Amino acid sequence: MRARQSRPSVARVYSYVLGGRDNYGVDKDLGDYFTQDLPGSELLAITNRQAILRAARDLAAGGIRQVIDLGCGLPAEINVHEVVRRKQRDARIVYVDNDPFVVAHGRALMVPDENVAVIEADVREPATIGEHPDVQRLINFDEPVGILFGITLSFVNDEEDPAGVVKYWADRIPSESQVYISHFRTGRTREAAATSQKIVEAFGRGRFRSDDEIRALFGDLQLLDDGLIPCAHWHPDPAPDSTGDDISELSVWEELVVSALARKP
């Protein structure tokens, strides 16, 4: 445990920026760097999280009753299974993370019943996840499945074949299943350069990708709606006084995290 506390964790820093309390000093230091030295950069985490929850909502609204959340992170104020179950009360959810700290907290706080599981596994080893007893128990691959990659693939380097990771699940899930990906997007601004450099320095990995590179991760899956767009503009909840066609201008930070939802024909 001491070694883990000496280096920041993606999940713990992400949670800290979102207001979470389950972290160590090294995570707070990095989180404070982003919020204080790069003010506004916390919007990468905030808008990404909001979009993930909207994706979970849309999966459930479309009739999907089973979801695998790959790289789930620490429990938050609202979690994926809670959003999905607003539409699908009997939904089955498998949360996956490779951080034992995250898994321990998830099992304590995100498992209300036997139809939700939190497992420790690495997204880069999809077959291990697919063969896990809890996945075998909860997920019926003869029925539509929702797969969530919330920023996770941004931390899978090119040589680790992120497209191959997605393809494993695309090959496994049946027709009418859906795959959601959010991802850090390459930018040409000073802010983009500083953010990507700090992420790689802190975590020892991380890859901002171009729009074409991110779209390529979906392989033969069919992108839905507007395709790949900034998370802040992806299926936003309308404001109470909205006319439905007003779109807010994005900050430089919000331009750096994008998402899309795709369907398996």
C-alpha positions, 0 to 999 in steps of 0.5 A, a space after each residue: 500500500 505504501 508504494 501506491 500512496 507514493 504515486 497519484 492514482 487516476 481514479 483518486 485524483 479524478 474523484 478529488 477534482 469532483 469533490 470526493 474525499 477518498 484520496 491521499 496527499 499525493 492525489 490532492 497535490 496533483 488535483 490542486 495543481 490542475 485546479 490552481 495552476 491550470 484553472 478551469 481544467 477541472 472541467 475535463 473531469 466534470 463534463 466527462 462525468 456528467 456525460 457518462 451519467 447521461 450515457 447511462 441514462 440513454 442506454 437504459 431509456 433505449 431498453 438496455 438492462 445490463 451494463 459493463 462500466 470499464 474503469 468505473 472509478 471511485 463511488 460518486 454522489 450519483 453512480 451508473 447503476 442508480 441512473 440506469 435503474 431509474 429506467 430499468 429497475 431490474 438492471 444488472 451492472 458490472 463495475 470494473 477497475 484495476 485499482 484495489 482501493 477503488 474496488 474496495 470502496 466500490 464494493 462497500 458503497 456501490 453494491 446494493 444487491 446481488 445484481 451489481 458487482 465490482 470486480 478488480 481487473 485491467 481494461 487492457 485484458 478484456 478476455 480476463 474480464 469477460 471470463 470473470 465469474 461475476 460477468 458470467 453470472 450477471 451479463 447475458 451476451 444473448 441480449 443487448 449490453 451497454 459498454 461504458 469506456 469513460 475516459 479509460 481508453 485515454 490511459 491505454 497507450 497505442 502499443 497496448 492496442 486500445 482499438 483491440 480492447 474495444 473490438 473484443 467487446 464489439 465482437 462479444 456483444 449482440 446486435 443492438 448493443 451500444 458502446 460509449 467512449 469518452 476520450 481526451 482530445 488532442 489540442 493545439 493550445 498551451 493549456 492542452 499541452 500543459 495538461 497532457 504533459 502533466 498527466 503523462 508525468 504524473 501517471 506514467 501513461 496517457 494519450 490525447 488522440 485526434 478525432 480521427 484516432 478516437 473514431 477509429 477506436 469504434 471499429 465497425 460499430 455505427 456512431 449514433 446521433 452527432 458522432 464525436 462531440 465535446 462531452 459538454 455538448 453530448 446529449 445535454 440536459 436542457 435548462 429549465 428556460 431553454 428553447 431547446 436550440 441554444 448551445 453554450 460556447 465551450 471553454 478551451 478545457 471543454 474542447 479537450 474531452 469528447 464522446 460518442 455512442 455507437 450501436 452494433 448493427 
